[in-house]
């Protein structure tokens, strides 16, 4: 049985979401919040944090911001699914464009699962002050690559180069977006996409 291009993309997306969720469940089930495990020296660590906002833990307008962000994620996910399906039916669309969009979509879904359902399963992940658990779960982050510390000449504060903690879903979004920007940009310069 030969799978269609759309079926292959769906399978890829599901595999990526499953990997993301397995990693997150292993972390939340086996680590304490704030716990760090050195994986490779001091530059690759598992560091369990809960991300209540969006990219790199930035907050977004309290409870109402969290609700708007949760709804926006689902709308964006729906749009991406529709667009990938539409593009997959066109013969001239490069497979790389579809794979890049699938990476972004799978990453978005991985974080949507956290926001929508983790609060129901693990009450400690619910955003503080949330009226209910559904849609107010926090995203589980764990990958930490603190490459080196530095101090700016005009400040006494010590900064960490690449101090963000992220997860597999974030990696999918980032890799998909960078791939599209650097290797598939010509497709997006067409007027008829």
C-alpha positions in Angstrom: 0.0 0.0 0.0 1.4 3.3 -1.1 0.8 6.3 1.2 -0.2 9.7 -0.2 2.0 12.7 0.4 -0.5 14.1 2.9 -0.6 10.7 4.7 3.2 10.7 5.0 3.2 14.2 6.4 0.5 13.3 8.9 2.6 10.3 10.0 5.7 12.4 10.3 3.8 15.0 12.4 2.3 12.3 14.7 5.7 10.7 15.3 7.1 14.0 16.2 4.3 14.8 18.6 4.6 11.3 20.2 8.3 11.8 20.7 7.7 15.2 22.3 5.0 13.9 24.7 7.1 10.8 25.7 10.0 13.1 26.6 7.7 15.5 28.6 5.9 12.7 30.5 9.3 11.1 31.4 10.5 14.5 32.7 7.4 15.4 34.6 7.1 11.9 36.1 10.8 11.4 37.1 12.1 14.9 37.9 11.3 17.5 40.5 10.4 21.0 39.3 13.7 22.9 39.1 15.8 19.8 39.1 18.9 19.7 36.8 20.6 16.6 35.4 23.9 17.1 33.6 23.8 15.1 30.4 27.0 16.1 28.7 29.4 18.1 30.9 28.1 21.5 31.9 26.9 22.5 28.5 23.9 20.1 28.0 21.5 19.6 30.9 18.0 18.5 31.5 16.5 21.3 33.6 12.8 20.8 34.4 10.8 24.1 34.3 7.2 25.0 33.6 6.7 27.7 31.0 3.6 29.7 31.6 3.9 32.0 28.7 5.2 31.5 25.1 8.6 31.5 23.6 11.4 31.2 26.1 9.0 31.7 29.1 7.9 35.2 28.3 4.7 36.1 30.1 1.8 37.3 28.0 -0.9 39.4 29.9 -1.7 37.2 32.9 -4.7 34.9 32.8 -6.4 36.6 29.9 -3.2 36.6 27.9 -2.8 32.8 28.6 -6.4 32.3 27.4 -5.8 34.3 24.2 -2.5 32.5 23.6 -4.2 29.1 24.1 -6.9 30.0 21.6 -4.4 31.5 19.1 -2.3 28.4 19.2 -5.3 26.3 18.1 -6.4 28.7 15.4 -2.8 28.7 14.1 -2.6 24.9 14.2 -5.8 24.6 12.3 -4.6 27.1 9.7 -1.3 25.3 9.2 -3.1 21.9 8.8 -5.4 23.4 6.2 -2.5 25.0 4.4 -0.3 21.9 4.4 -3.3 19.9 3.1 -3.9 22.4 0.3 -0.2 22.6 -0.6 0.2 18.8 -0.6 -2.4 18.5 -3.4 -0.4 20.8 -5.6 2.3 18.9 -7.6 4.8 21.8 -7.9 5.2 22.4 -4.1 8.6 21.1 -3.0 8.5 18.3 -0.4 10.9 20.4 1.8 8.3 23.1 2.2 5.7 20.6 3.3 8.2 18.9 5.7 9.2 22.3 7.2 5.6 23.3 7.7 4.9 19.9 9.2 7.7 20.3 11.7 6.2 23.7 12.8 2.7 22.3 13.0 3.8 19.2 15.0 5.8 21.5 17.4 2.7 23.7 17.9 0.5 20.6 18.6 3.0 19.3 21.1 2.8 22.5 23.1 -1.0 22.7 22.7 -1.3 19.3 24.4 0.6 20.7 27.4 -1.5 23.8 27.6 -4.9 22.2 27.2 -4.5 18.9 29.0 -1.5 18.8 31.4 -3.4 20.9 33.9 -6.1 18.2 34.0 -3.5 15.4 34.5 -0.9 17.2 36.7 -2.6 19.9 38.8 0.8 21.4 39.7 1.2 22.5 36.0 -1.9 24.8 36.1 -1.1 28.5 35.7 -1.4 30.3 39.1 -4.8 32.1 39.4 -6.4 30.2 36.5 -10.1 29.7 36.9 -9.9 26.0 35.7 -7.3 23.5 34.5 -8.4 23.0 30.9 -6.4 25.4 28.6 -4.3 26.7 31.5 -1.6 24.1 31.8 2.0 25.2 31.5 4.4 23.9 28.9 7.0 21.5 30.2 10.5 22.5 29.2 13.7 20.6 29.8 16.6 21.1 27.3 19.2 23.5 28.6 22.4 24.4 26.8 24.2 27.1 28.9 27.3 27.4 26.7 29.1 30.1 28.7 28.6 33.0 31.1 29.6 36.5 30.4 29.4 40.0 31.9 28.7 43.2 29.9 31.2 46.0 30.6 28.4 48.4 31.8 26.7 45.8 34.1 27.6 43.7 37.1 25.0 41.1 36.1 26.2 37.7 34.8 24.4 36.5 31.7 24.4 33.0 30.2 24.8 32.6 26.5 21.8 30.6 25.3 20.2 30.4 28.7 16.8 29.5 27.4 15.2 26.2 28.4 13.1 24.6 25.7 11.5 21.3 24.7 11.4 19.0 21.7 8.3 20.7 20.3 10.1 24.0 20.4 13.0 22.4 18.5 10.6 21.2 15.8 9.2 24.7 15.4 12.6 26.3 15.3 14.2 23.7 12.9 11.1 23.9 10.6 11.2 27.7 10.5 14.9 27.9 10.0 14.8 25.3 7.3 12.1 27.2 5.4 13.9 30.5 5.8 17.3 29.3 4.6 16.5 26.6 2.2 13.0 27.1 0.9 12.7 30.9 0.8 12.3 31.0 -3.0 9.0 29.2 -2.7 7.6 31.9 -0.4 8.6 34.7 -2.8 6.0 33.4 -5.3 2.8 35.4 -5.5 0.5 32.4 -5.8 1.2 30.5 -2.6 
